[in-house]
Amino acid sequence: MLIRDIFYIFYLWLRSIILFFIPRSWRQKNISNDTVLITGGGSGLGRCLAIKFASKVANVIICDINEDGLKGTKKLVIKAGGKCIAYHCDVSSYSAVEEMAKKIGSDVGKVTILVNNAGIVDGTRFVDLTPMQIERVFRVNTFSHFWTCKAFLPSMIDSDVGHVVSICSVAGVSAAPYLSNYVSSKFAALGFFHSLYVEYKLQSKVNFTVVCTTQLNTGMFAGVGQTLMAPLEPEYVANEILKAVLSNQEMLVLPKFFYFTMFLQTIMPLNVFPYILRVFKGDKAMEVFSTSRNEYQC
């Protein structure tokens, strides 16, 4: 068993290197009979994901606390040729997620692709954060992943079919000033993803994908100061996420340059990092942050 596992480790390593050079469009799976649930689907990246999935799956389910946003996304999904069902749900609440899961089971059936996308951010100095702000960010950015997976992962495992997508952030492997609660919640969400992955990868055929991106050009980071890196467009990111799901890619980092910086961070001295942030103008970007504090911004 030990020797076999060692050989298999080398096989997987070699396979990953080979697949890196093979276009993802050559190895796409069919999800035409799948049902996708996207949290935070009322705006931003969640809306773009819903539109991208519209022509690929049987049903697009979106949930959010923004009812007007849900209506807008639903219209766009239908316009794109998809079938869309919208649910008003606060995913930071386990009881609300549990209730939504029962409705989905009755109205639609099994969810086979779960996209944990809902997220909020404060952009406040740590000493100025209130306990309520800290807790709310964790409830939305981290606990919601627990609640949705508790609700939908068991049926995926039982049927040995499914895909869980966790929208995290490069903030989940790095840090930035004025984002202590946000960064911490993303570290936790990434840790939860890795725990799920190692727990079920060898026991089931359920697929897992984690997405780590830099700042997106959405309402979530409205008002952020200019840095040397332009924000990513949500339409582009949504398209890359869809490709990752179709090819069962397990980790997607955007921009791709951050694959290297993530590795570099593990070997460079900690006291270098604040100066790197200063070079990229990331040390002051959040000082002019002006997003809403009371809405899901995804």
Secondary structure as GFF3:
##gff-version 3
##sequence-region A 1 298
A	DSSP	alpha_helix	2	20	.	.	.	ID=ss1
A	DSSP	three_ten_helix	24	27	.	.	.	ID=ss2
A	DSSP	beta_strand	35	39	.	.	.	ID=ss3
A	DSSP	alpha_helix	44	54	.	.	.	ID=ss4
A	DSSP	beta_strand	59	64	.	.	.	ID=ss5
A	DSSP	alpha_helix	67	79	.	.	.	ID=ss6
A	DSSP	beta_strand	84	88	.	.	.	ID=ss7
A	DSSP	alpha_helix	94	107	.	.	.	ID=ss8
A	DSSP	beta_strand	113	116	.	.	.	ID=ss9
A	DSSP	three_ten_helix	126	128	.	.	.	ID=ss10
A	DSSP	alpha_helix	131	138	.	.	.	ID=ss11
A	DSSP	pi_helix	139	143	.	.	.	ID=ss12
A	DSSP	alpha_helix	144	159	.	.	.	ID=ss13
A	DSSP	beta_strand	163	167	.	.	.	ID=ss14
A	DSSP	three_ten_helix	170	172	.	.	.	ID=ss15
A	DSSP	alpha_helix	180	200	.	.	.	ID=ss16
A	DSSP	beta_strand	207	213	.	.	.	ID=ss17
A	DSSP	three_ten_helix	219	221	.	.	.	ID=ss18
A	DSSP	alpha_helix	234	246	.	.	.	ID=ss19
A	DSSP	beta_strand	251	254	.	.	.	ID=ss20
A	DSSP	alpha_helix	257	267	.	.	.	ID=ss21
A	DSSP	three_ten_helix	270	272	.	.	.	ID=ss22
A	DSSP	alpha_helix	273	279	.	.	.	ID=ss23
A	DSSP	three_ten_helix	285	288	.	.	.	ID=ss24
###
